[in-house]
Amino acid sequence: MSHAASESPTRNETRAAARALRARFDGAFGTARALDCLWVVSVFAGTFSAVLLFWGRVLLSDTYTSLTVGRLITQSGLPHKDTLTVAGRGATWIDQQWLAHLVVYESWRLGGYPLVGVLSAGLIATAFALMFVVMLSGGTNPVFAFGISGACFVVADLNFETRPQSFAYPLFMVLILLLAREERTPSFRQRLLLAWPILLLWGNLHGSVLLGVGVCLLYCALRSHTAVRERRLTQIAWYSVLAIGAVVSSAITPYGTTIISYYPHLLGNPNLQSIAEWQPANYAGLSIPFDLLLAVAIGSICFAWGRGIRPSTFALVLAVGLAVMATQAVRYEVWFAFGAAFLLSDIRGRFDALKPRSSHLNSTLPQMAAIIMIVVAICAIAVVATTPTSTFERLTPPDALRWTASYDVLGGDHASVLTDDLTGSALTWAYPDLAGRVAFDSRTEIFPYNTFEQLARFLTLTGDWQASTHANYNVISVACSGRTTLCQKLNQLPDWHTAYWSSAAIVLYRDPNPITQPQG
């Protein structure tokens, strides 16, 4: 027997072993599951790239506040009284978002503004990837789920600025994934208790933890109702324990029991009426994507009901509740987008279950989508990593902040600056010595209503808007983006002198001593 002939059986055995191993792998994980993973990667990378390029390269008021407060915590511990603004000086301040502020600041210390943008984009992308997993777990076609993900991104896009709320999105979807999977089981399983650490973490990151608690209570109420009908008292007891633990977990923070008073104070604060994202949704402008998705959801429910298909009670009630919330405040539209994806995928999965499954799986499309999205994500990271600092700070030009700070020094220790929330937040971040001397920042809930209402009149040129300019302020420093008319009016104020004026910002002072105005 030749040497080549002796190797042939070995080679054949190797190939057979490889085929058997591949068959075992496909049996354990499935080709479909592998392709689903590629779809999840595509959703994550695509969402990450879009958020990073459009939102990750601009600093807004909440971003500056997170950086400032994170630095404050590292230097002097958790705050309890406001020391950053004129309007809120000495007021009680419960920094419920302390952990998010700390993480954002530490990210900046490690990688500057680019890493802060990457962090926020990664959190949002993780939420969308988890949303996609929720849709697939309901038996939804991946292509359909991919399209729904795109529609939900359009609805939620306005809520994707870099701020603590980004931390809440993936936690919300982890909670939905946990509850949705357990809903298919006939009885309580102790894995549901994982909701407690989720809410505990969430309660130290963002105030939307109340939404997470509400979702848990809704789930427990629905399952308890079923248990009552079936007379399973043990199940009722377990769901009661889960509900009580959810409430308690969300309230465990370094602030102790005082955190309980924070939430009603926040939600009942009249200052929110002056904030655009707290305004009710309408049927035009930026709310159009929400209106369309709501119409699709309602149409899908009616169509399914007419065909005798009943969606998951949990998904249906959750989506209805989130829709009602979104009609009351624009900032809730993002949560409805997640809830609508859950509901629509459940309805589509129930329709697909009535049809014979195709044995043919198109592997080319998810592979190409994953490759393209990963390449785009890498390019997005490269773009952000090389983005100059001036681009991140374009809404608050450093020259304008420098003029404000330099005049404040000339104006003495008691000089104060009338600002909008964006400029006030940026000033305390760029110039820590100005803490306590800027009028406002983005922490709307800590300011007295009358004082904040006066600021709103000033920024919107309504009523006696000039009253704020004479309220013991020596400098006016305002971002002009979206406020061109205001900046033009300010440039004409009597007894005030313009130190800096551009399309992005204006700085005025009323010291009689002349200051040379910069060119350009």
PyMOL commands that set and color helices and strands:
alter all, ss='L'
color gray80, all
select helices_A, chain A and resi 3-28+31-54+61-76+98-137+142-159+165-183+190-202+209-229+233-250+256-267+270-274+276-278+285-306+313-328+330-352+364-385+389-392+398-410+421-430+432-434+444-446+449-460+465-470+484-490
alter helices_A, ss='H'
color red, helices_A
select strands_A, chain A and resi 417-419+475-479+497-501+505-509
alter strands_A, ss='S'
color yellow, strands_A
deselect
rebuild
show_as cartoon
